[in-house]
Amino acid sequence: MRTTPIGRSSLRRTMLMAGTALAIALPGPAPSARAQPAPQTAARPSAVAAGITTQPAYAGGAPWMDPTLSPDRRATLLAQQLSADQMFALVHGDYAVPASWQTPPNVPPARAIGSAGFVAGVPSLGLPDLQESDAGIGVADPVGPDGKPIRGAAGYSTALPSGLGTAATWNRDVAFAGGSMIGREARQEGFNVLLAGGVDLAREPRNGRNFEYAGEDPLLAGTIVGEEVRGIQAQHVVSTVKHYALNDQETGRNSASSDIDWAAARQSDLLAFELALEIGKPGSVMCSYNRVNSVYACSNDVLLNQVLKTDWHYKGWVMSDWGAVHAVTDANAGLDQESGAFFDQQNGGQFFAQPLRDAVNDGTVKPARLYDMVHRILRSMFAQGLVDNPITAIAPIDATNDAAVAQADEQEAIVLLKNANKLLPLSKTIGSVAVIGSNADKGVLEGGGSSEVWPVGGPADPVDPSTNFPHPIIWNPSSPLAAMKQEAPDARFSFDSGKDPAAAARIAAKADVAIVFVNQWLAESFDASSLSLPADPITGTNQDALVAAVARANPRTVVVLETGGPVLMPWLKQARAVLSAWYPGSGGGAAIANVLWGDVNPSGHLPITFPASEKQLPRPVLDAGTASNQNFHINYDIEGAAVGYKWFSKTNQTPLFPFGHGLSYTSFSFGEPVVTGGRTLSARFTVTNTGDLAGAAVPQLYLGLNGRGEAPIRLVGFSKLFLRPHESRTVTLAADPRLLAEFDGNSDRWRVKAGHYQVFLARSATDIVHTADTDLSAQELAP
């Protein structure tokens, strides 16, 4: 790796390591940066019993505790005080769960709270331990073989809607608020590192972890995830961006190679990461399990050293995913910290333990590289306020207010896909309602895996420890049926589980309206077998048959989707209205009811294309390798940078529902845009609410590439505006220059080609309202 130290001094420290003297040259002082905010203080009860360490206040003998110094300078000063053992401890993370059911069992360190990970700090020098938790949609907690959270009552947390749901809001402020809530709960539960910020693009709509991510477009995904990360870190908690990179399916995730031309990757998946990094400034990046162009992501010099640290000038640290390290030389490829090293035993050892000491001693890993690893970790800890704002106690979360944050997110996340004859919103005076399927009398579904949140009060259904361990199916106890009864207190409600479609149809036929809830449970470590709705996990019912039967019995049928991604809808013509509620989160039941009855005007727009058939996909059959070949290759060069809606545009296919689609109970008009070109691109236009209800519009700006790029169109700007009836507002959207360019892999530069371009103001990727023309100047941009 090419190192670019800030400066060198003659200072050398001799450290004993495994009985051998090791001399490490340490960088000297860094240039001063802007002063950090003054430390925030909060009175909290003692947390000695919780194992949380504290540190002394700033004193003249500990200059790295001076908050007026830059994070770089403070990291340098502290690194100079660390012993060899302390340095090696910082780059080696333990699994923090007492997994007695595993062979051999994992025994976490004594100071670990008990969750995803633990990294020992140096309390005597003011450096707190790193207590790490998964946090895809909230502060997660591992579930033991008894079906209960490992940390007991301390593991109860608030779940946001799925990542796709938050992306469907197209609202930066909502993403920030959700991140801030998660960060606050993390601190209250004792965590200062959250493994949040999933930004892998939805190249494969059957991907089991798409629900953790933010859709298929780099601008939308990078913006939403970046704002969530920014919100988390506003609470003095380090957030990651993950899983870097091209971890776009779970099948074969530990060995499959995501093969793609590097230039196409820079215009798609890597651009999403780049934007998220710029907006969120995460303290850490997590490298993924999969290989990229045949090289494991955590061993990948191109990804880590060349792109992340050199081209993007990333100053934080790279942590591995749990069990994603393959060699001690991953340090030379840019990996800074081995996480959950217990899991790396499956790959041959805990590589950043004794093997790293040996490698530094024999010169395989240079001492300066070890110093760089440590310095990056320290810098992020200072930059994000972990040292100046230590967690001193565990405190109860504010479950009511935090659930309100989750509910507000879900209310903007719900996408009204269809509303024939304006069936919705329902009347408060409706006579009778049949509610059918998907445990809607008890709660709403969560996605499975490391991002699962154990809800306040426990799951709506008891978790069976013999099923789906360690990823149980959890229903968040936010009952849609209970919330609907509050919306129409005089109505007659009937509920049917949907186990027998014929019986459900008989109940539906007697009601003024039938609302069918259907679901698709997805989880980490596996992908959906198809885009068809699976059998209901509670009743085993064929859900497509259930919807068809109910819609035949009652022409006023509403379908509510609780899914991890897009699904096929063979019954779409028969259903009068369809809502996509994603995985709705802790306030999901109330949010769904509020939208159905019109207390909230739906404003969600799809962050991912819903195909009409799997035949429309770049890979109609999921790449899965064979039993004898799990080191298979996934050919992403088929679509290259034309992911999602770009692929549909490029291949001239009509999806079931396009990217950006979303209906409202009101109507909006977009005025003719005034477009400015040259070296920039901006569009100025007026948005008017032409209806009689308040609502939110999401104008989308697309660039017509005229054969110059990966597809005919590319999203280059968007906004979300809340407007009163008949209110107008002027909007200006400016495009990031990279969204006007193509990446030149030969010169390692972005290049905008001079010429005439079309600009489309649209409601979705296929619903273009106005077309304008402009000329762009040639320019070259740094990577």
VEXLUMFI-148507 format. One record per residue (C-alpha): residue in one letter; x, y, z. Coordinates in pm, whole numbers, plus 50000, padded with zeros to 5 digits. Each point is the difference from the previous one (the first is absolute). Example, Ala and Ser with C-alpha at 12.3 -4.5 7.8 and 13.67 -1.06 7.14 Angstrom:
2
A512304955050780;S501375034449934;
This chain:
783
M500005000050000;R501195035049924;T500095019050327;T499695037650022;P500865009450359;I499095034650116;G503515005650116;R502924981750161;S502015007850309;S503054983550136;L497924985250280;R500304962550023;R498674977450263;T501394965850077;M497304975650094;L500254964450118;M497934976549794;A499924962550061;G503385002950163;T501545018349703;A500915036649983;L498125018949731;A500715035749895;I497095019349851;A500475034349846;L497095022050095;P498765029949801;G500435033850152;P497395027050058;A497215004749748;P498915034049873;S497315015350216;A496384995149894;R496945018950112;A499234996550367;Q497544973250105;P496755008850181;A500195003150376;P499194967550178;Q496394994050086;T499254988350350;A497064981350140;A499334988850353;R499734962350003;P500034974050278;S503054978650057;A500644972649746;V502774981150177;A497804969350018;A499365002349627;G503704997949925;I500165034349835;T503375016550039;T500585037050053;Q503045021949957;P501525029850177;A499245035549895;Y502555019749799;A503115008550191;G503335014749903;G501584965650021;A497624986149736;P500195024449708;W497994976849771;M496995007750220;D500015036549886;P496805003449787;T501315031149824;L502574979349810;S499174982949672;P499074963050003;D503174992549802;R502225017850251;R498294983850297;A500324965549840;T503715006149946;L500555011150358;L498164970050142;A501594974849764;Q503385010850128;Q498984988650348;L498784965349908;S501924968450072;A500284972449744;D497364979650179;Q497615029550001;M500545006249629;F499394963849910;A496884999550218;L498495028749801;V500264981549667;H498554967450131;G496294997550084;D498274972950199;Y496574985249952;A498105012950302;V497354973050042;P500524970350235;A499134975049728;S500084968550212;W498074980849734;Q502895003449753;T502974976449980;P502375011250131;P497975024650209;N500725036949986;V500955016950327;P499775038049965;P502265023650197;A498865009450348;R499295036549908;A497844991449697;I496345009550036;G498984971549775;S499125005649635;A501754999549664;G503495010350104;F502455013550252;V503385017149957;A502055007750309;G500775036550063;V502485014550246;P497935014950285;S503095012050184;L500825022649704;G496415011849950;L499284976649707;P496674981750040;D499334964549888;L498194995949670;Q496644983750072;E498474990449666;S496464991149900;D498344991649672;A497555027149904;G498564995649652;I496585012950116;G500595005250371;V502264989250283;A500044962649949;D500504972650251;P501084964149936;V497434973750085;G501084969450195;P498904964049947;D497205005750252;G498435025149762;K500765029450231;P502365029549956;I503494994250139;R499985032150203;G496534995450148;A498005031650060;A502935021749887;G499494986649647;Y496545015049951;S500275026749729;T498015019749743;A499864987849641;L499865024249711;P498394988849675;S502324979949779;G502765018049813;L497934998049683;G497175016150191;T502095029550112;A501355003349646;A496385000549877;T499465032150197;W502445018349767;N500385022950301;R503445009250132;D498595013850325;V498124968050077;A503164979349946;F501985023050231;A497314998850270;G499894962149989;G503774997650024;S500055024450289;M497424979150185;I502034968249950;G503175017450115;R498305013150312;E498674965450089;A503434985249937;R501555022950261;Q497214992750244;E500704962849959;G503775004650034;F501154998149637;N502325024849830;V500404982449663;L497064990749776;L500334976849703;A497465019949801;G500095017249662;G499264972549746;V500315014449650;D500504970549761;L497905005749689;A497074977049922;R501504983249694;E498244967950100;P496375006150107;R499924965650166;N502905009450231;G499154990150355;R501525031950142;N498505025549764;F497725010450284;E503055013150189;Y501165020849705;A498655030549818;G499034989449651;E501464999749653;D501145035449923;P503365013550124;L498775035850053;L496934990250202;A501714972050193;G503155019750076;T497995030450113;I497594981350227;V502664978050159;G502375029450038;E497345019550189;E499244970350225;V503704996550082;R500245037450065;G497084997150242;I501574970950187;Q503335017750037;A498325031950123;Q499474979950318;H503754993950042;V499784964349874;V502204986749721;S498044986549704;T501224978549716;V499174999349633;K499674964249878;H500374974549841;Y502865012549785;A499484989849724;L497714983449745;N498574977150267;D496814998449796;Q498744965150079;E500224975950293;T500314967949801;G503684991250001;R500815031650190;N503114985350164;S501684990049676;A498195012149687;S501765026149789;S498135031349889;D501595005749660;I499675034249842;D502035025049805;W501465024550251;A498725030349808;A496444986350009;A500394993350372;R501125035850058;Q496835012849827;S497664977950201;D500684981650328;L503185018750085;L498425033649925;A497294992250254;F502714993150260;E501915031349899;L496945022350045;A499104983850333;L503555005750124;E499995036449897;I496635007250165;G500274978450310;K503765000450063;P499834966350178;G502744991050243;S500344965649845;V499384980449681;M499224962950019;C501394978349722;S497824971349884;Y500134962049980;N499964995949624;R502805002249749;V500155028749751;N501624991549668;S501334967850160;V501595016750307;Y498324999550341;A498645034550089;C501985001550327;S503154990049810;N499345023049705;D502715026149945;V497985016949723;L496955004650219;L501735009350324;N503265017249916;Q499505013749652;V496335010149996;L499035005750364;K503155013950155;T501765015749702;D497325011649756;W497425008550265;H502485011650266;Y498154980450268;K501515006450344;G498054975150211;W500684963350053;V499014968749810;M498534972450214;S499294965349871;D496664983449999;W499794971950255;G501944971149849;A501155018849688;V503785000350061;H502084974949806;A503645008450067;V502235021350218;T501075017849680;D496495014649975;A501595027550209;N502215009049705;A496925000749774;G498455026850221;L498104981550273;D500475017950332;Q498104978650248;E498914963850027;S496454998750138;G498444971350191;A503214980449955;F498364968950146;F498354994949659;D503295001949811;Q500954966450144;Q497994985549712;N502525016349765;G503044987050184;G500575022150301;Q499655032950181;F502295018249762;F500485033150180;A500944982950327;Q503334981750027;P500394996249620;L500045038149962;R502615003450274;D502154974649819;A499445017349666;V501075033850139;N503064984250157;D501124983249679;G499175029949777;T497064984349814;V497915028750137;K502015031750048;P499965017150341;A498855031949831;R496974981349871;L499084988850350;Y500315035850116;D497725011649717;M497394974250101;V500035012250358;H500065036849906;R496914996249780;I498044983850282;L501055026550250;R499255028149758;S496414988549951;M499514996050373;F501075036050052;A498155013449695;Q496704984650102;G500235010150365;L500414965950161;V502805012950220;D498555034150087;N496474986650055;P500484966350165;I497104977450086;T499924999550377;A496774981050065;I497324978549847;A496585016950006;P496494989749889;I499035010049649;D497065023449944;A497914973349832;T496975022249934;N501855028849834;D502324976849809;A497064980049865;A498545033149880;V503195006049801;A499664965549844;Q496335006049927;A500715033349829;D502604982449784;E497544972549902;Q497235024849922;E502235015549735;A501374966149893;I496674984649900;V499595000349623;L496515001249855;L500524978449693;K496404998549877;N496785017750095;A497344992449741;N496855021150019;K501495017950302;L499054972250239;L502435014650249;P499915017650237;L497284980950181;S497175018150171;K499985003750377;T496334990049985;I500524967649809;G497644972650114;S502084968349994;V503614989849929;A501454965249950;V503684998150094;I501764969149874;G503384983550026;S503615005850101;N499515001550378;A498415034549956;D498084995550326;K503284998050191;G502805019249829;V502195007249700;L502894980349855;E503745006250038;G502774987749774;G502314973450137;G503674997850080;S502515021750179;S497835031049954;E497044985850194;V498785021750284;W498504984350310;P496995022750051;V498855017050316;G497634976150174;G501314970649802;P498794986049666;A496294998849920;D500314962349962;P502244978750220;V503274991449828;D500444962649952;P503714993250072;S499864968349793;T499095019149685;N502275022049790;F502645003250274;P502015022550011;H497655021249785;P496524996350147;I496945014949836;I499075030350210;W496685018449986;N500205034650150;P497055005050238;S498425029049812;S496624986149899;P498465014149681;L496594986550102;A500075017850335;A501035032549831;M497264996649738;K497374995750269;Q501045033750138;E499615015849655;A496404987749962;P498724993350353;D496414993949887;A500874975449725;R499594962350029;F503424983549960;S500544963349936;F503394982949984;D500954968149825;S503504984650001;G499714991149631;K500884963750061;D496974989249796;P499595023249697;A496404988649947;A499055008450358;A501775033549972;A498075007349681;R496684993350173;I500885025050273;A501185025449741;A496784997249801;K497995012850299;A502155031250055;D499935034449842;V503744997049938;A502544971950032;I503605007150099;V502384971349933;F503465000550156;V502644978949825;N503684996050074;Q503404988749874;W502464991650278;L503615004749897;A503134997050209;E503765001150001;S501754968949861;F497404990149739;D498235014649699;A496404997549889;S499424969749779;S497855021649774;L498185033249990;S496664982950059;L498465004250343;P501074970350213;A497724979850223;D498975019450310;P502384990250284;I497154999150253;T497304981249809;G501864984249710;T497455015349765;N500655006449631;Q499745037750024;D499395006549630;A497064975950017;L498755017650313;V499995034349836;A498354986549686;A497244983250202;V499295030950210;A500045023449697;R497484977749821;A497745001250304;N500295037350062;P500745024649716;R501085025550262;T503194981950102;V503115017550126;V503324981350015;V502725010450246;L503474986249921;E502504993550281;T502984989349794;G503785001949987;G499975011049638;P497994998649679;V497524971949944;L497874988149710;M496245006750011;P497984976349780;W496855013450169;L500765036849934;K497125006149759;Q497514986450252;A501245019750300;R498555035050022;A502885015150200;V503534989050093;L502355014350263;S503664991150043;A500725002450373;W503424982649989;Y500994987850349;P498135027050192;G501925002850329;S498915007750355;G497285024749901;G498904980549696;G496474990450097;A498955035850071;A501805013049691;I498164975849772;A496645008650154;N500695037349973;V500684996949629;L497024977249932;W497595024550165;G501665031649871;D501385015050320;V503254998649806;N500185006149627;P502344973649850;S503205014849860;G502364970549959;H501604992949662;L501664967849894;P503794998450051;I500074967549803;T498314987549683;F497264973850030;P500494976749699;A497044985149818;S501904967449963;E503314984850101;K500684996349627;Q500555037749991;L503034998250231;P503635000049881;R500284965650164;P496554983749984;V501384970650198;L501865008550320;D503714992049979;A500604972950257;G503024979949891;T499894962550058;A500504977050295;S503564993849882;N500735035949900;Q499165027050251;N502805022249865;F497775009849713;H499935032749811;I497055023949966;N500175019149674;Y498965035650077;D501425011249668;I496664989649851;E498475032450126;G503175018150108;A498935033350148;A496474996249861;V498454988150325;G496264998050056;Y497995026149810;K502995006549774;W499954963649889;F496285002249925;S500565032049803;K502984985549815;T498134968349904;N496725018249929;Q497994979050248;T496915010450195;P500114990950369;L497054992850223;F500755032350190;P502885023149908;F502705014850220;G498765032850149;H496304990749976;G497645010650276;L496425012850012;S498365025750226;Y496495009150114;T500565034249845;S501455011049666;F503025020549897;S501115018949694;F503595007249902;G500755031749805;E502325001749699;P503584998150127;V502565026849925;V503234980649950;T503525013750031;G502844980549841;G503665005949926;R502334986350267;T497074993750232;L496414988849969;S497095014850189;A496265001549944;R497625025550150;F496254993449998;T496795004550194;V498074972650178;T496305005950078;N497634979650209;T496945000849774;G497804979650232;D498005006350313;L502194980850246;A503425008050140;G502664976549869;A503584995149888;A501384999249648;V503264983849895;P501215016249678;Q502794980049838;L502575013049752;Y501504975949746;L502755005949748;G499554986149650;L503404985349915;N499454998149624;G502164969049962;R502835014250210;G499514979750317;E498854967250142;A496305004949918;P497635025149839;I499295017750332;R501635006550335;L498575015850317;V501915032150072;G497805018050252;F496894997550217;S498145018750270;K497064994750231;L497575028550060;F497075001250241;L497335023149860;R496665012550125;P497034998249763;H500625022549698;E503385011050136;S502875005249753;R503724999850064;T503025005249780;V502694973450007;T503554999749867;L501764966849955;A503744999849933;A501814968949880;D503244987150145;P502515001949711;R500774962750038;L496424992649902;L500625017349668;A503164980349933;E501354966049910;F502884984850190;D503164994749793;G501794970150145;N503155006549797;S500605034950137;D498224994650334;R497905031049938;W496375009949956;R499425014849654;V497005020549889;K499584998249625;A499165032649829;G496765000049809;H496275004249989;Y497974982650271;Q496374995950088;V498785005950355;F496814983650126;L497835012450285;A498024969950113;R497784983350256;S501814967049951;A502574984349771;T497234994249742;D497605028850072;I501675030049837;V498155032950040;H502295024349816;T503014997149771;A502595027449965;D503295003149813;T503405012850101;D503654998949902;L502724987650232;S503665009349978;A502794974750001;Q501744996750333;E502164976350198;L499484992750370;A502224984050258;P498884965250109;
